[in-house]
Amino acid sequence: MDDRIDETPPQGTSRWCSWHEDWSGTAVLVRINEQGSGPGWGLYACGYCRELHGLTPVAEIPVADLVKACR
Ligand SMILES: [Zn+2]
């Protein structure tokens, strides 16, 4: 994992965009990685990267599809 992820965000609302690897105020959760044991972890993408890579915010994905993807 990149050490820069531990840097303090420039703004309180900023999140780390895992795609262009920088802080962004428009980043939202787009992916949840479930691990066999222990807590899963999420990936955030900013508006630009979501459009560029065709990413869908987790909040807009039906729960049924999320459950399916985790199995
Ligand atoms: Zn981005």
N, CA, C, O and the ligand as a Tripos MOL2 file, in Angstrom:
@<TRIPOS>MOLECULE
protein
  285   283    72     0     0
PROTEIN
NO_CHARGES

@<TRIPOS>ATOM
      1 N           0.8490   -1.1940    0.0000 N.3       1 MET1
      2 CA          0.0000    0.0000    0.0000 C.3       1 MET1
      3 C           0.8830    1.2430    0.0000 C.2       1 MET1
      4 O           1.9390    1.2670    0.6330 O.2       1 MET1
      5 N           0.4470    2.2560   -0.7040 N.am      2 ASP2
      6 CA          1.2070    3.4890   -0.8080 C.3       2 ASP2
      7 C           1.2440    4.2100    0.5300 C.2       2 ASP2
      8 O           0.2110    4.3750    1.1780 O.2       2 ASP2
      9 N           2.4360    4.6410    0.9480 N.am      3 ASP3
     10 CA          2.5680    5.3180    2.2360 C.3       3 ASP3
     11 C           1.8180    6.6430    2.2630 C.2       3 ASP3
     12 O           1.4100    7.1070    3.3270 O.2       3 ASP3
     13 N           1.6370    7.2500    1.1030 N.am      4 ARG4
     14 CA          1.0030    8.5670    1.0500 C.3       4 ARG4
     15 C          -0.4320    8.5520    1.5520 C.2       4 ARG4
     16 O          -1.0050    9.5970    1.8600 O.2       4 ARG4
     17 N          -1.0160    7.3350    1.6330 N.am      5 ILE5
     18 CA         -2.4070    7.2470    2.0690 C.3       5 ILE5
     19 C          -2.5500    7.6890    3.5250 C.2       5 ILE5
     20 O          -3.6550    7.9830    3.9800 O.2       5 ILE5
     21 N          -1.4400    7.7330    4.2500 N.am      6 ASP6
     22 CA         -1.4880    8.1460    5.6550 C.3       6 ASP6
     23 C          -1.3710    9.6580    5.8250 C.2       6 ASP6
     24 O          -1.4590   10.1660    6.9430 O.2       6 ASP6
     25 N          -1.1760   10.3720    4.7300 N.am      7 GLU7
     26 CA         -1.0830   11.8260    4.8420 C.3       7 GLU7
     27 C          -2.4150   12.4260    5.2730 C.2       7 GLU7
     28 O          -3.4760   11.8510    5.0290 O.2       7 GLU7
     29 N          -2.3490   13.5560    5.8970 N.am      8 THR8
     30 CA         -3.5670   14.2370    6.3340 C.3       8 THR8
     31 C          -4.2810   14.8280    5.1230 C.2       8 THR8
     32 O          -3.6640   15.5250    4.3180 O.2       8 THR8
     33 N          -5.5580   14.5580    4.9920 N.am      9 PRO9
     34 CA         -6.2980   15.1250    3.8590 C.3       9 PRO9
     35 C          -6.2610   16.6430    3.8900 C.2       9 PRO9
     36 O          -6.2700   17.2390    4.9670 O.2       9 PRO9
     37 N          -6.2180   17.2820    2.7190 N.am     10 PRO10
     38 CA         -6.2110   18.7510    2.6420 C.3      10 PRO10
     39 C          -7.5090   19.3410    3.1680 C.2      10 PRO10
     40 O          -7.5300   20.4800    3.6350 O.2      10 PRO10
     41 N          -8.5960   18.5710    3.0950 N.am     11 GLN11
     42 CA         -9.8820   19.0340    3.6090 C.3      11 GLN11
     43 C         -10.5310   17.9010    4.3900 C.2      11 GLN11
     44 O         -10.2730   16.7240    4.1420 O.2      11 GLN11
     45 N         -11.3750   18.2800    5.3330 N.am     12 GLY12
     46 CA        -12.0230   17.2640    6.1590 C.3      12 GLY12
     47 C         -12.8820   16.3040    5.3800 C.2      12 GLY12
     48 O         -13.0650   15.1580    5.7900 O.2      12 GLY12
     49 N         -13.4260   16.7650    4.2300 N.am     13 THR13
     50 CA        -14.3420   15.9220    3.4780 C.3      13 THR13
     51 C         -13.6250   15.1210    2.3980 C.2      13 THR13
     52 O         -14.2550   14.3220    1.7040 O.2      13 THR13
     53 N         -12.3220   15.3220    2.2460 N.am     14 SER14
     54 CA        -11.6060   14.6390    1.1820 C.3      14 SER14
     55 C         -11.4000   13.1590    1.4980 C.2      14 SER14
     56 O         -11.2180   12.7710    2.6520 O.2      14 SER14
     57 N         -11.4340   12.3540    0.4550 N.am     15 ARG15
     58 CA        -11.1260   10.9360    0.5900 C.3      15 ARG15
     59 C         -10.0480   10.5850   -0.4180 C.2      15 ARG15
     60 O          -9.8540   11.2820   -1.4140 O.2      15 ARG15
     61 N          -9.3500    9.4940   -0.1410 N.am     16 TRP16
     62 CA         -8.2750    9.0560   -1.0080 C.3      16 TRP16
     63 C          -8.8520    8.3520   -2.2290 C.2      16 TRP16
     64 O          -9.5470    7.3450   -2.0930 O.2      16 TRP16
     65 N          -8.5660    8.8810   -3.4410 N.am     17 CYS17
     66 CA         -8.9930    8.2140   -4.6680 C.3      17 CYS17
     67 C          -7.9540    7.1510   -5.0030 C.2      17 CYS17
     68 O          -6.7890    7.4670   -5.2420 O.2      17 CYS17
     69 N          -8.3780    5.8940   -5.0200 N.am     18 SER18
     70 CA         -7.4400    4.7950   -5.2570 C.3      18 SER18
     71 C          -7.0580    4.6800   -6.7240 C.2      18 SER18
     72 O          -6.1520    3.9250   -7.0750 O.2      18 SER18
     73 N          -7.7510    5.4320   -7.5890 N.am     19 TRP19
     74 CA         -7.4700    5.2990   -9.0230 C.3      19 TRP19
     75 C          -6.4090    6.3040   -9.4930 C.2      19 TRP19
     76 O          -5.4540    5.9200  -10.1680 O.2      19 TRP19
     77 N          -6.5680    7.5880   -9.1390 N.am     20 HIS20
     78 CA         -5.5160    8.5390   -9.5380 C.3      20 HIS20
     79 C          -4.5640    8.8050   -8.3700 C.2      20 HIS20
     80 O          -3.6360    9.6060   -8.4820 O.2      20 HIS20
     81 N          -4.8070    8.1250   -7.2500 N.am     21 GLU21
     82 CA         -3.9160    8.1660   -6.0860 C.3      21 GLU21
     83 C          -3.6310    9.5750   -5.5980 C.2      21 GLU21
     84 O          -2.4870   10.0280   -5.5570 O.2      21 GLU21
     85 N          -4.7130   10.2550   -5.2280 N.am     22 ASP22
     86 CA         -4.5920   11.5640   -4.5980 C.3      22 ASP22
     87 C          -5.8910   11.8360   -3.8460 C.2      22 ASP22
     88 O          -6.8900   11.1490   -4.0570 O.2      22 ASP22
     89 N          -5.8760   12.8220   -2.9840 N.am     23 TRP23
     90 CA         -7.0810   13.1860   -2.2550 C.3      23 TRP23
     91 C          -8.0560   13.8900   -3.1730 C.2      23 TRP23
     92 O          -7.6580   14.6340   -4.0700 O.2      23 TRP23
     93 N          -9.3440   13.6480   -2.9410 N.am     24 SER24
     94 CA        -10.3650   14.3000   -3.7460 C.3      24 SER24
     95 C         -11.6140   14.5410   -2.9080 C.2      24 SER24
     96 O         -12.0180   13.6910   -2.1140 O.2      24 SER24
     97 N         -12.2150   15.7020   -3.0930 N.am     25 GLY25
     98 CA        -13.4340   16.0180   -2.3700 C.3      25 GLY25
     99 C         -14.6550   15.3530   -2.9740 C.2      25 GLY25
    100 O         -15.7340   15.3690   -2.3800 O.2      25 GLY25
    101 N         -14.4870   14.7540   -4.1780 N.am     26 THR26
    102 CA        -15.6260   14.1270   -4.8510 C.3      26 THR26
    103 C         -15.5780   12.6120   -4.7790 C.2      26 THR26
    104 O         -16.4350   11.9350   -5.3450 O.2      26 THR26
    105 N         -14.5850   12.0760   -4.0880 N.am     27 ALA27
    106 CA        -14.4450   10.6220   -4.0290 C.3      27 ALA27
    107 C         -15.5550    9.9850   -3.1940 C.2      27 ALA27
    108 O         -15.9030   10.4750   -2.1200 O.2      27 ALA27
    109 N         -16.0990    8.8910   -3.7070 N.am     28 VAL28
    110 CA        -17.1080    8.1210   -2.9690 C.3      28 VAL28
    111 C         -16.7160    6.6500   -3.0090 C.2      28 VAL28
    112 O         -15.8890    6.2360   -3.8220 O.2      28 VAL28
    113 N         -17.3190    5.8690   -2.1230 N.am     29 LEU29
    114 CA        -17.0330    4.4430   -2.0430 C.3      29 LEU29
    115 C         -17.5780    3.7310   -3.2800 C.2      29 LEU29
    116 O         -18.7740    3.8090   -3.5630 O.2      29 LEU29
    117 N         -16.7220    3.0480   -4.0080 N.am     30 VAL30
    118 CA        -17.1560    2.3640   -5.2210 C.3      30 VAL30
    119 C         -16.9260    0.8590   -5.1590 C.2      30 VAL30
    120 O         -17.4480    0.1160   -5.9900 O.2      30 VAL30
    121 N         -16.1560    0.4110   -4.1870 N.am     31 ARG31
    122 CA        -15.8570   -1.0210   -4.1500 C.3      31 ARG31
    123 C         -15.5890   -1.4540   -2.7110 C.2      31 ARG31
    124 O         -14.8990   -0.7660   -1.9600 O.2      31 ARG31
    125 N         -16.1450   -2.6030   -2.3410 N.am     32 ILE32
    126 CA        -15.8870   -3.1670   -1.0150 C.3      32 ILE32
    127 C         -15.2540   -4.5340   -1.2080 C.2      32 ILE32
    128 O         -15.8210   -5.4120   -1.8580 O.2      32 ILE32
    129 N         -14.0880   -4.6960   -0.6410 N.am     33 ASN33
    130 CA        -13.4030   -5.9700   -0.7380 C.3      33 ASN33
    131 C         -13.6060   -6.7520    0.5500 C.2      33 ASN33
    132 O         -13.1230   -6.3650    1.6140 O.2      33 ASN33
    133 N         -14.3340   -7.8640    0.4340 N.am     34 GLU34
    134 CA        -14.5620   -8.7100    1.6020 C.3      34 GLU34
    135 C         -13.3980   -9.6690    1.7450 C.2      34 GLU34
    136 O         -12.9370  -10.2610    0.7690 O.2      34 GLU34
    137 N         -12.9310   -9.8130    2.9730 N.am     35 GLN35
    138 CA        -11.8520  -10.7560    3.2280 C.3      35 GLN35
    139 C         -12.4170  -11.9520    3.9750 C.2      35 GLN35
    140 O         -13.4220  -11.8340    4.6760 O.2      35 GLN35
    141 N         -11.7810  -13.0870    3.8290 N.am     36 GLY36
    142 CA        -12.2710  -14.3210    4.4420 C.3      36 GLY36
    143 C         -12.4710  -14.1610    5.9370 C.2      36 GLY36
    144 O         -13.4840  -14.6040    6.4800 O.2      36 GLY36
    145 N         -11.5240  -13.5380    6.6020 N.am     37 SER37
    146 CA        -11.6630  -13.2630    8.0250 C.3      37 SER37
    147 C         -11.1970  -11.8380    8.2850 C.2      37 SER37
    148 O         -10.3150  -11.3300    7.5930 O.2      37 SER37
    149 N         -11.7860  -11.2020    9.2730 N.am     38 GLY38
    150 CA        -11.4360   -9.8080    9.5490 C.3      38 GLY38
    151 C         -12.2900   -8.8820    8.7150 C.2      38 GLY38
    152 O         -13.0340   -9.3230    7.8390 O.2      38 GLY38
    153 N         -12.1810   -7.6020    8.9890 N.am     39 PRO39
    154 CA        -13.0110   -6.6070    8.2980 C.3      39 PRO39
    155 C         -12.6100   -6.4310    6.8360 C.2      39 PRO39
    156 O         -11.4350   -6.5470    6.4880 O.2      39 PRO39
    157 N         -13.6000   -6.1500    5.9830 N.am     40 GLY40
    158 CA        -13.2900   -5.8260    4.5920 C.3      40 GLY40
    159 C         -12.7880   -4.4040    4.5180 C.2      40 GLY40
    160 O         -12.7450   -3.6950    5.5220 O.2      40 GLY40
    161 N         -12.4020   -3.9860    3.3070 N.am     41 TRP41
    162 CA        -11.9250   -2.6110    3.1460 C.3      41 TRP41
    163 C         -12.4980   -2.0520    1.8630 C.2      41 TRP41
    164 O         -12.7690   -2.7910    0.9160 O.2      41 TRP41
    165 N         -12.6780   -0.7560    1.8370 N.am     42 GLY42
    166 CA        -13.3190   -0.1140    0.7020 C.3      42 GLY42
    167 C         -12.3520    0.6910   -0.1370 C.2      42 GLY42
    168 O         -11.3050    1.1300    0.3380 O.2      42 GLY42
    169 N         -12.7210    0.8790   -1.4030 N.am     43 LEU43
    170 CA        -11.9430    1.7180   -2.3020 C.3      43 LEU43
    171 C         -12.8040    2.9050   -2.7270 C.2      43 LEU43
    172 O         -13.9900    2.7550   -3.0180 O.2      43 LEU43
    173 N         -12.1870    4.0880   -2.7570 N.am     44 TYR44
    174 CA        -12.8980    5.2940   -3.1360 C.3      44 TYR44
    175 C         -12.3960    5.8010   -4.4840 C.2      44 TYR44
    176 O         -11.2120    5.6750   -4.8000 O.2      44 TYR44
    177 N         -13.2990    6.3750   -5.2770 N.am     45 ALA45
    178 CA        -12.9240    6.9610   -6.5620 C.3      45 ALA45
    179 C         -13.5930    8.3210   -6.7050 C.2      45 ALA45
    180 O         -14.7510    8.4940   -6.3250 O.2      45 ALA45
    181 N         -12.8560    9.2900   -7.2580 N.am     46 CYS46
    182 CA        -13.4170   10.6240   -7.4490 C.3      46 CYS46
    183 C         -14.3270   10.6270   -8.6820 C.2      46 CYS46
    184 O         -14.3810    9.6500   -9.4290 O.2      46 CYS46
    185 N         -15.0310   11.7290   -8.8780 N.am     47 GLY47
    186 CA        -15.9770   11.8260   -9.9780 C.3      47 GLY47
    187 C         -15.3210   11.6020  -11.3310 C.2      47 GLY47
    188 O         -15.8780   10.9260  -12.1970 O.2      47 GLY47
    189 N         -14.1410   12.1690  -11.5070 N.am     48 TYR48
    190 CA        -13.4270   12.0330  -12.7800 C.3      48 TYR48
    191 C         -13.0640   10.5760  -13.0530 C.2      48 TYR48
    192 O         -13.2880   10.0740  -14.1540 O.2      48 TYR48
    193 N         -12.5060    9.9010  -12.0550 N.am     49 CYS49
    194 CA        -12.0860    8.5130  -12.2400 C.3      49 CYS49
    195 C         -13.2880    7.5820  -12.4010 C.2      49 CYS49
    196 O         -13.2080    6.5850  -13.1180 O.2      49 CYS49
    197 N         -14.4110    7.9060  -11.7320 N.am     50 ARG50
    198 CA        -15.6040    7.0750  -11.8820 C.3      50 ARG50
    199 C         -16.0830    7.1110  -13.3230 C.2      50 ARG50
    200 O         -16.4860    6.0920  -13.8830 O.2      50 ARG50
    201 N         -16.0340    8.3190  -13.9280 N.am     51 GLU51
    202 CA        -16.4740    8.4530  -15.3120 C.3      51 GLU51
    203 C         -15.4810    7.7850  -16.2530 C.2      51 GLU51
    204 O         -15.8670    7.1250  -17.2180 O.2      51 GLU51
    205 N         -14.1890    7.9660  -15.9560 N.am     52 LEU52
    206 CA        -13.1280    7.4410  -16.8070 C.3      52 LEU52
    207 C         -13.1440    5.9070  -16.8330 C.2      52 LEU52
    208 O         -12.9240    5.2960  -17.8790 O.2      52 LEU52
    209 N         -13.4040    5.2970  -15.6820 N.am     53 HIS53
    210 CA        -13.3170    3.8420  -15.5750 C.3      53 HIS53
    211 C         -14.6830    3.1630  -15.4860 C.2      53 HIS53
    212 O         -14.7610    1.9480  -15.3080 O.2      53 HIS53
    213 N         -15.7620    3.9460  -15.6110 N.am     54 GLY54
    214 CA        -17.0930    3.3520  -15.5680 C.3      54 GLY54
    215 C         -17.4180    2.7350  -14.2230 C.2      54 GLY54
    216 O         -18.0250    1.6660  -14.1540 O.2      54 GLY54
    217 N         -17.0100    3.4170  -13.1350 N.am     55 LEU55
    218 CA        -17.2330    2.8920  -11.7930 C.3      55 LEU55
    219 C         -18.5750    3.3720  -11.2550 C.2      55 LEU55
    220 O         -18.9750    4.5120  -11.4920 O.2      55 LEU55
    221 N         -19.2630    2.5050  -10.5350 N.am     56 THR56
    222 CA        -20.5520    2.8540   -9.9470 C.3      56 THR56
    223 C         -20.4070    2.9660   -8.4330 C.2      56 THR56
    224 O         -19.9280    2.0380   -7.7820 O.2      56 THR56
    225 N         -20.8250    4.1110   -7.8710 N.am     57 PRO57
    226 CA        -20.7750    4.2470   -6.4120 C.3      57 PRO57
    227 C         -21.5560    3.1360   -5.7270 C.2      57 PRO57
    228 O         -22.6410    2.7690   -6.1790 O.2      57 PRO57
    229 N         -21.0120    2.5980   -4.6380 N.am     58 VAL58
    230 CA        -21.6600    1.5050   -3.9250 C.3      58 VAL58
    231 C         -23.0770    1.8690   -3.5150 C.2      58 VAL58
    232 O         -23.9610    1.0120   -3.5100 O.2      58 VAL58
    233 N         -23.3020    3.1390   -3.1690 N.am     59 ALA59
    234 CA        -24.6150    3.5910   -2.7080 C.3      59 ALA59
    235 C         -25.6780    3.4230   -3.7890 C.2      59 ALA59
    236 O         -26.8690    3.3530   -3.4850 O.2      59 ALA59
    237 N         -25.2410    3.3580   -5.0800 N.am     60 GLU60
    238 CA        -26.1980    3.2530   -6.1800 C.3      60 GLU60
    239 C         -26.3590    1.8220   -6.6750 C.2      60 GLU60
    240 O         -27.1300    1.5630   -7.5980 O.2      60 GLU60
    241 N         -25.6260    0.8860   -6.0580 N.am     61 ILE61
    242 CA        -25.7330   -0.5170   -6.4500 C.3      61 ILE61
    243 C         -26.7720   -1.2050   -5.5680 C.2      61 ILE61
    244 O         -26.6990   -1.1000   -4.3440 O.2      61 ILE61
    245 N         -27.7500   -1.9150   -6.1720 N.am     62 PRO62
    246 CA        -28.7410   -2.6360   -5.3570 C.3      62 PRO62
    247 C         -28.0660   -3.6140   -4.4080 C.2      62 PRO62
    248 O         -27.0750   -4.2520   -4.7620 O.2      62 PRO62
    249 N         -28.6100   -3.7280   -3.1990 N.am     63 VAL63
    250 CA        -28.0250   -4.6060   -2.1870 C.3      63 VAL63
    251 C         -27.9050   -6.0400   -2.7060 C.2      63 VAL63
    252 O         -26.9280   -6.7280   -2.4110 O.2      63 VAL63
    253 N         -28.8920   -6.4870   -3.4730 N.am     64 ALA64
    254 CA        -28.8720   -7.8550   -3.9830 C.3      64 ALA64
    255 C         -27.6310   -8.1120   -4.8340 C.2      64 ALA64
    256 O         -27.0330   -9.1870   -4.7680 O.2      64 ALA64
    257 N         -27.2490   -7.1070   -5.6390 N.am     65 ASP65
    258 CA        -26.0570   -7.2580   -6.4780 C.3      65 ASP65
    259 C         -24.7990   -7.2720   -5.6430 C.2      65 ASP65
    260 O         -23.8520   -7.9930   -5.9550 O.2      65 ASP65
    261 N         -24.7790   -6.4760   -4.5760 N.am     66 LEU66
    262 CA        -23.6160   -6.4520   -3.6900 C.3      66 LEU66
    263 C         -23.4340   -7.8120   -3.0360 C.2      66 LEU66
    264 O         -22.3210   -8.3350   -2.9850 O.2      66 LEU66
    265 N         -24.5070   -8.3790   -2.5430 N.am     67 VAL67
    266 CA        -24.4430   -9.6820   -1.8860 C.3      67 VAL67
    267 C         -23.9490  -10.7350   -2.8770 C.2      67 VAL67
    268 O         -23.1340  -11.5930   -2.5390 O.2      67 VAL67
    269 N         -24.4580  -10.6520   -4.1060 N.am     68 LYS68
    270 CA        -24.0690  -11.6060   -5.1390 C.3      68 LYS68
    271 C         -22.5700  -11.5110   -5.4010 C.2      68 LYS68
    272 O         -21.8910  -12.5290   -5.5390 O.2      68 LYS68
    273 N         -22.0460  -10.2550   -5.4710 N.am     69 ALA69
    274 CA        -20.6460  -10.0420   -5.7810 C.3      69 ALA69
    275 C         -19.7440  -10.5300   -4.6670 C.2      69 ALA69
    276 O         -18.5750  -10.8400   -4.8970 O.2      69 ALA69
    277 N         -20.2870  -10.6010   -3.4500 N.am     70 CYS70
    278 CA        -19.4670  -10.9890   -2.3130 C.3      70 CYS70
    279 C         -19.3920  -12.5030   -2.1560 C.2      70 CYS70
    280 O         -18.5160  -13.0170   -1.4600 O.2      70 CYS70
    281 N         -20.3080  -13.2130   -2.8000 N.am     71 ARG71
    282 CA        -20.3210  -14.6660   -2.6390 C.3      71 ARG71
    283 C         -19.2920  -15.3230   -3.5660 C.2      71 ARG71
    284 O         -19.1570  -16.5470   -3.5700 O.2      71 ARG71
    285 ZN         -9.5750    9.9360   -9.0270 Zn       72 ZN72
@<TRIPOS>BOND
     1     1     2 1
     2     2     3 1
     3     3     4 2
     4     3     5 am
     5     5     6 1
     6     6     7 1
     7     7     8 2
     8     7     9 am
     9     9    10 1
    10    10    11 1
    11    11    12 2
    12    11    13 am
    13    13    14 1
    14    14    15 1
    15    15    16 2
    16    15    17 am
    17    17    18 1
    18    18    19 1
    19    19    20 2
    20    19    21 am
    21    21    22 1
    22    22    23 1
    23    23    24 2
    24    23    25 am
    25    25    26 1
    26    26    27 1
    27    27    28 2
    28    27    29 am
    29    29    30 1
    30    30    31 1
    31    31    32 2
    32    31    33 am
    33    33    34 1
    34    34    35 1
    35    35    36 2
    36    35    37 am
    37    37    38 1
    38    38    39 1
    39    39    40 2
    40    39    41 am
    41    41    42 1
    42    42    43 1
    43    43    44 2
    44    43    45 am
    45    45    46 1
    46    46    47 1
    47    47    48 2
    48    47    49 am
    49    49    50 1
    50    50    51 1
    51    51    52 2
    52    51    53 am
    53    53    54 1
    54    54    55 1
    55    55    56 2
    56    55    57 am
    57    57    58 1
    58    58    59 1
    59    59    60 2
    60    59    61 am
    61    61    62 1
    62    62    63 1
    63    63    64 2
    64    63    65 am
    65    65    66 1
    66    66    67 1
    67    67    68 2
    68    67    69 am
    69    69    70 1
    70    70    71 1
    71    71    72 2
    72    71    73 am
    73    73    74 1
    74    74    75 1
    75    75    76 2
    76    75    77 am
    77    77    78 1
    78    78    79 1
    79    79    80 2
    80    79    81 am
    81    81    82 1
    82    82    83 1
    83    83    84 2
    84    83    85 am
    85    85    86 1
    86    86    87 1
    87    87    88 2
    88    87    89 am
    89    89    90 1
    90    90    91 1
    91    91    92 2
    92    91    93 am
    93    93    94 1
    94    94    95 1
    95    95    96 2
    96    95    97 am
    97    97    98 1
    98    98    99 1
    99    99   100 2
   100    99   101 am
   101   101   102 1
   102   102   103 1
   103   103   104 2
   104   103   105 am
   105   105   106 1
   106   106   107 1
   107   107   108 2
   108   107   109 am
   109   109   110 1
   110   110   111 1
   111   111   112 2
   112   111   113 am
   113   113   114 1
   114   114   115 1
   115   115   116 2
   116   115   117 am
   117   117   118 1
   118   118   119 1
   119   119   120 2
   120   119   121 am
   121   121   122 1
   122   122   123 1
   123   123   124 2
   124   123   125 am
   125   125   126 1
   126   126   127 1
   127   127   128 2
   128   127   129 am
   129   129   130 1
   130   130   131 1
   131   131   132 2
   132   131   133 am
   133   133   134 1
   134   134   135 1
   135   135   136 2
   136   135   137 am
   137   137   138 1
   138   138   139 1
   139   139   140 2
   140   139   141 am
   141   141   142 1
   142   142   143 1
   143   143   144 2
   144   143   145 am
   145   145   146 1
   146   146   147 1
   147   147   148 2
   148   147   149 am
   149   149   150 1
   150   150   151 1
   151   151   152 2
   152   151   153 am
   153   153   154 1
   154   154   155 1
   155   155   156 2
   156   155   157 am
   157   157   158 1
   158   158   159 1
   159   159   160 2
   160   159   161 am
   161   161   162 1
   162   162   163 1
   163   163   164 2
   164   163   165 am
   165   165   166 1
   166   166   167 1
   167   167   168 2
   168   167   169 am
   169   169   170 1
   170   170   171 1
   171   171   172 2
   172   171   173 am
   173   173   174 1
   174   174   175 1
   175   175   176 2
   176   175   177 am
   177   177   178 1
   178   178   179 1
   179   179   180 2
   180   179   181 am
   181   181   182 1
   182   182   183 1
   183   183   184 2
   184   183   185 am
   185   185   186 1
   186   186   187 1
   187   187   188 2
   188   187   189 am
   189   189   190 1
   190   190   191 1
   191   191   192 2
   192   191   193 am
   193   193   194 1
   194   194   195 1
   195   195   196 2
   196   195   197 am
   197   197   198 1
   198   198   199 1
   199   199   200 2
   200   199   201 am
   201   201   202 1
   202   202   203 1
   203   203   204 2
   204   203   205 am
   205   205   206 1
   206   206   207 1
   207   207   208 2
   208   207   209 am
   209   209   210 1
   210   210   211 1
   211   211   212 2
   212   211   213 am
   213   213   214 1
   214   214   215 1
   215   215   216 2
   216   215   217 am
   217   217   218 1
   218   218   219 1
   219   219   220 2
   220   219   221 am
   221   221   222 1
   222   222   223 1
   223   223   224 2
   224   223   225 am
   225   225   226 1
   226   226   227 1
   227   227   228 2
   228   227   229 am
   229   229   230 1
   230   230   231 1
   231   231   232 2
   232   231   233 am
   233   233   234 1
   234   234   235 1
   235   235   236 2
   236   235   237 am
   237   237   238 1
   238   238   239 1
   239   239   240 2
   240   239   241 am
   241   241   242 1
   242   242   243 1
   243   243   244 2
   244   243   245 am
   245   245   246 1
   246   246   247 1
   247   247   248 2
   248   247   249 am
   249   249   250 1
   250   250   251 1
   251   251   252 2
   252   251   253 am
   253   253   254 1
   254   254   255 1
   255   255   256 2
   256   255   257 am
   257   257   258 1
   258   258   259 1
   259   259   260 2
   260   259   261 am
   261   261   262 1
   262   262   263 1
   263   263   264 2
   264   263   265 am
   265   265   266 1
   266   266   267 1
   267   267   268 2
   268   267   269 am
   269   269   270 1
   270   270   271 1
   271   271   272 2
   272   271   273 am
   273   273   274 1
   274   274   275 1
   275   275   276 2
   276   275   277 am
   277   277   278 1
   278   278   279 1
   279   279   280 2
   280   279   281 am
   281   281   282 1
   282   282   283 1
   283   283   284 2
@<TRIPOS>SUBSTRUCTURE
     1 MET1         2 RESIDUE 1 A MET
     2 ASP2         6 RESIDUE 1 A ASP
     3 ASP3        10 RESIDUE 1 A ASP
     4 ARG4        14 RESIDUE 1 A ARG
     5 ILE5        18 RESIDUE 1 A ILE
     6 ASP6        22 RESIDUE 1 A ASP
     7 GLU7        26 RESIDUE 1 A GLU
     8 THR8        30 RESIDUE 1 A THR
     9 PRO9        34 RESIDUE 1 A PRO
    10 PRO10       38 RESIDUE 1 A PRO
    11 GLN11       42 RESIDUE 1 A GLN
    12 GLY12       46 RESIDUE 1 A GLY
    13 THR13       50 RESIDUE 1 A THR
    14 SER14       54 RESIDUE 1 A SER
    15 ARG15       58 RESIDUE 1 A ARG
    16 TRP16       62 RESIDUE 1 A TRP
    17 CYS17       66 RESIDUE 1 A CYS
    18 SER18       70 RESIDUE 1 A SER
    19 TRP19       74 RESIDUE 1 A TRP
    20 HIS20       78 RESIDUE 1 A HIS
    21 GLU21       82 RESIDUE 1 A GLU
    22 ASP22       86 RESIDUE 1 A ASP
    23 TRP23       90 RESIDUE 1 A TRP
    24 SER24       94 RESIDUE 1 A SER
    25 GLY25       98 RESIDUE 1 A GLY
    26 THR26      102 RESIDUE 1 A THR
    27 ALA27      106 RESIDUE 1 A ALA
    28 VAL28      110 RESIDUE 1 A VAL
    29 LEU29      114 RESIDUE 1 A LEU
    30 VAL30      118 RESIDUE 1 A VAL
    31 ARG31      122 RESIDUE 1 A ARG
    32 ILE32      126 RESIDUE 1 A ILE
    33 ASN33      130 RESIDUE 1 A ASN
    34 GLU34      134 RESIDUE 1 A GLU
    35 GLN35      138 RESIDUE 1 A GLN
    36 GLY36      142 RESIDUE 1 A GLY
    37 SER37      146 RESIDUE 1 A SER
    38 GLY38      150 RESIDUE 1 A GLY
    39 PRO39      154 RESIDUE 1 A PRO
    40 GLY40      158 RESIDUE 1 A GLY
    41 TRP41      162 RESIDUE 1 A TRP
    42 GLY42      166 RESIDUE 1 A GLY
    43 LEU43      170 RESIDUE 1 A LEU
    44 TYR44      174 RESIDUE 1 A TYR
    45 ALA45      178 RESIDUE 1 A ALA
    46 CYS46      182 RESIDUE 1 A CYS
    47 GLY47      186 RESIDUE 1 A GLY
    48 TYR48      190 RESIDUE 1 A TYR
    49 CYS49      194 RESIDUE 1 A CYS
    50 ARG50      198 RESIDUE 1 A ARG
    51 GLU51      202 RESIDUE 1 A GLU
    52 LEU52      206 RESIDUE 1 A LEU
    53 HIS53      210 RESIDUE 1 A HIS
    54 GLY54      214 RESIDUE 1 A GLY
    55 LEU55      218 RESIDUE 1 A LEU
    56 THR56      222 RESIDUE 1 A THR
    57 PRO57      226 RESIDUE 1 A PRO
    58 VAL58      230 RESIDUE 1 A VAL
    59 ALA59      234 RESIDUE 1 A ALA
    60 GLU60      238 RESIDUE 1 A GLU
    61 ILE61      242 RESIDUE 1 A ILE
    62 PRO62      246 RESIDUE 1 A PRO
    63 VAL63      250 RESIDUE 1 A VAL
    64 ALA64      254 RESIDUE 1 A ALA
    65 ASP65      258 RESIDUE 1 A ASP
    66 LEU66      262 RESIDUE 1 A LEU
    67 VAL67      266 RESIDUE 1 A VAL
    68 LYS68      270 RESIDUE 1 A LYS
    69 ALA69      274 RESIDUE 1 A ALA
    70 CYS70      278 RESIDUE 1 A CYS
    71 ARG71      282 RESIDUE 1 A ARG
    72 ZN72       285 GROUP 0 **** ****
